[in-house]
Amino acid sequence: MAAAGAEAAAAAAAAEEEEKKEKRLPEGDPESGGDSEDEGDSDSSGDGEDEEKENEAEIQRLEEQLSINAFDYNCHLDLIKLLRQEGELVKLRRARQKMSELFPLTEEIWLDWLKDEIKMASESSEREKVYELFERAVKDYICPEIWLEYAQYSIGGIGQEGGIEKVRSIFERALTAVGLHVTKGTALWEAYREFENAILETAQPAPGSVPLPEQQQMLCSQLEKIHTLFRRQLGIPLLDMEASYAEYEEWSEDPIPETIIKNYKKALQQLENCKPYEEALLSAETPKLAEYQAYIDFEMKAGDPARIQLIYERALAENCLVPDLWARYNQYLDRQLKVKELVLSAHDRAVRNCPWTVGLWIRYLLAMERHRVDHCIVSEIFEKALNAGFIQATDYVEIWQAYLDYLRRRVDFTQDSSKELEELRSAFARAVEYLKQEVEERFSESGDPSCTIMQNWARVEARLCNNMQKARELWDNIMTKGNAKYANMWLEYYNLERAHGDTQHCRKALHRAVQCTSDYPEHVCEVLLTLERIEGTLEDWDAAVQKTENRLARVNEQRAKAAEKEAALAKLEEEKAEQRKQSRAEKKASKKAKKTRTGDKRKAEDDDEGEWGQEEEEQPSKRHKGDGDVLLAEEEMEVETGLFGRSGPETSDHPQNQKEKASTSRKDIPKVLHDSSKDNVTVFVSNLSYSMADPEVKLKELFESCGEVAEIRPVFSNKGTFRGYCYVEFKEEKSALQALGLDRKVVEGRPMFVSPCIDKNKNPDFKVFRYSTTLEKHKLFISGLPFSCTKEELEDVCKAHGNVKDIRLVTNRAGKPKGLAYVEYENEAQASQAVLKMDGLTVKEHVIKVAISNPPLRKLPDKPEAGRASQFAAPRQAYGARGKGRTQLSMMPRALQRQNHPVTKAENGMVQNSPATSSEPSEEPKKMSNADFARMLLKK
């Protein structure tokens, strides 16, 4: 009876396959109109030939580009699309195969590939190839659609031997993988039940006949399978559970057991708990990382491993390029599930998705070692890691160190010699050479300045192999790489020699350290004297004392000379500062005298002389910070008498006369005190053109689109000319927030800056900068661009290496380009590939430099410490609210500038207080540093 059911199902599947074949008509089939000779076909054939030639040329171009850069993801997609359009089956298979070897394929790519192969698979051997393709597809990501397609395709092969059991096996694997999927799992359960119901129908006896005992037993067994499927499904929180429960009630002849009802209600309650997270995923925009993270945290608290694994897989399907998400998932699998196949598969997918992340490769190596994977496979994965294209030189040091640790753990050091030990030594030598040649050539640095790999090699030789001679050779090599001047390196070698060597070599190492160390010579001298005090003879002690005294005398002499030179430079700087101060005072006095003469002349020509003088006297005096009232920001800049302009009566039609009259009328308006209570509805607008005719009218038209404008206050100079910035006050706060969106809008040829109105006296750390100042691995910094390069031209260059999300050309305050740009890609992989291909590229006869965006930290001025004596504090210099004016910048090189509070920087990099400030009674005595020794000599 089972064979009959299988034959019926196979016949149905064969009929379905035949129907599919009939739908695929060849190009020359008469039914498809391929041989029609209409007049329109002759015209379209010519266009088709041209299009075909263009496609062939494009296919050839894409193949050449992939031969240069095999990791160009978008190029792979374009090639597959064109080959599928042209019907190039052999090339299409090859292109898909190459892409799948380099990248995990998305659900859409796999489904297209599988459907194309299914259409052409008629013989059993071809069906086996499709099965193999399905097995590869389900390993890339957890995709319910692919599992469902796999199970339905397998039904077509139930006519073969063991076909029914194979279908059931695939369905069971699918349920294990995605049967818990809240929104898509129901489809798989229903498909499985329909398959079992179809077998049940074929197993039914003919109407009117009495079933044999064997038939009756098979019917009962099949019914029990369907009952089991219903009961399993009802115990899982899935959407439309109520419909499945109602279907089970209608299908079952017996009442549903109480245990099943209890499990159903429990699952229903779990579904209610999951619904908020599922609804958040439905409403959120891709990639939904925050929503998935919240869902993961929820499932972690529940503690069901299968559900935790599934939600991680769902999150990774949409966030496959997030290394941290892969790292958390792999950590969970390593520590909780510990299933070999599952763990290694996840690690493999992680490094295929994010090959540039060294941490994922290291975890992969550890997982393989943990699960005792064959050594040749581990070595193969390590070689892949070396070719992954890491972004930093230190990444290569880390991956080499992880591999060397693995090799070291394989060695049995109880034996004098072994194959594993020789392999370890060979790997250490290769690592040193690799960092010197490959890494240093690419990054201009080895990534291992302190030679940590060679240090570990020396430790292995000394402690585990009892080979101090080799360890000394390694340390001699380390010191020749610029490390001999550091005390900590000598002490590291000394400790190794102390533990595994002899006193003679310890003494020799310390004598060399005293001679070579430049950062902490006192410390090295102290260690040498301690050694001789405990183990040395009188002659050894005398030699050590003499050597340390001579060395410290030379060091102190060098420091004294450096201090004298610094003092001379400081004195020279003070003299120059005094000269600049005197020069500014003279210029200010000259300008004031000239202004007074001009004012007297105007008074003589003015009929209302007394009234003008009276207005001059009524102007409010300057205020200082802390006088009670806070002036507007423009009063804190170089112009202390900023006026808010108003239009005066027109007495002449001549533009020059109008401008002069307007400027004169603006002088009559007194200063207005700043109302800080309106900061929330006010924005500060700057970098406007000084020649803007009527700022109030112009800006009101511009900002009215954001909301009702209450007042616009342009800022004018003493002469009544516009200073290029103003305040815009709105009626509502939301209008001010919307106005910030106009930042960088070009107004009269200049980018207008719009920022919140913030009192910087109360918020000194406030900065208006919209861009990140930290490392962004998906963003590039490009320099050396020609000034004529446009955003569109740069995009054409960059989009060949990935999807460009944003391009920002850096300009000065006048809107002129500076030859710099920031290019943001969708992910780190595309950015890293763009760096490799674009760095050194020629654009309009300019060689550009391309690097990952990592702006250097800005040096902040030291804040004066509280409690310092007033005589040691530098005089305060009043700057404007927006920083120093151009004329206030020092022309002295930064290396020669001194801080407001004198400090002495020791050679070891530690900064110590000056003698005048370090003698406070509340402070505890400190150990003497290099700088303290220098000052002690100077006092003597």
Protein Blocks (a to p, Z undefined) as FASTA:
>chain_A
ZZmmmmmmmmmmmmmmmmmmmmmccfklmklopmpccfklmmmmmmmmmmmmmmmmmmmm
mmmmmmmmmmlmklmmmmmmmmmmnopaklmmmmmmmmmmmpccdfklmmmmmmmmmmmm
mbfmlmmmmmmmmmmmmmmpccfklmmmmmmmmmmmmmpghklmmmmmmmmmmmmmmmmp
mklmmmmmmmmmmmmmmmmmmmpccehiacdfklmmmmmmmmmmmmmmmmmmmmpccehk
lmmmmmmmmmpmbdcdfklmmmmmmmmmmmmmmmmmmmmmmmpccehlmmmmmmmmmmmm
nopaklmmmmmmmmmmmmmmbmklmmmmmmmmmmmnopaklmmmmmmmmmmmmmmlmklm
mmmmmmmmmnopafklmmmmmmmmmmnopabfklmmmmmmmmmmmmmmmpcfkbfbdfkl
mmmmmmmmmmmmmmmmmmmmmnopghianommmmmmmmmmmmmnopaklmmmmmmmmmmn
opmmpmklmmmmmmmmmmmmcfklmmmmmmmmmmmpmklmmlmmmmmmmmmmmmmcfklm
mmmmmmmmmmmmmmmmmmmmmmmmmmmmmmmmmmmmmmmmmmmmmmmmmmmmmmmmmmmm
mmmmpmklmlmmmmmmmpccdddehilpacdfklmmmblkbccddddddfbfbfklmmmm
mmmmmmmpccddddfklmmmcccdehiafklmblmlmmmmmmmmnoccfbdcddddfkop
aehiacdddfbfklmmmmmmmgoiaeehiacdddddddfklmmmbccdfbdcbdcfkbcc
dehiafklcfklmmmmmmmnoccfbdcddddfkopaehiacdddfblklmmmmmmmmgop
aeehiacdddddddddddddddddehiafklpccdddddfebpafklpcfbdfklpccfb
dcdddfkopacddfklmmcfkbccddddfklmmmmmmmZZ
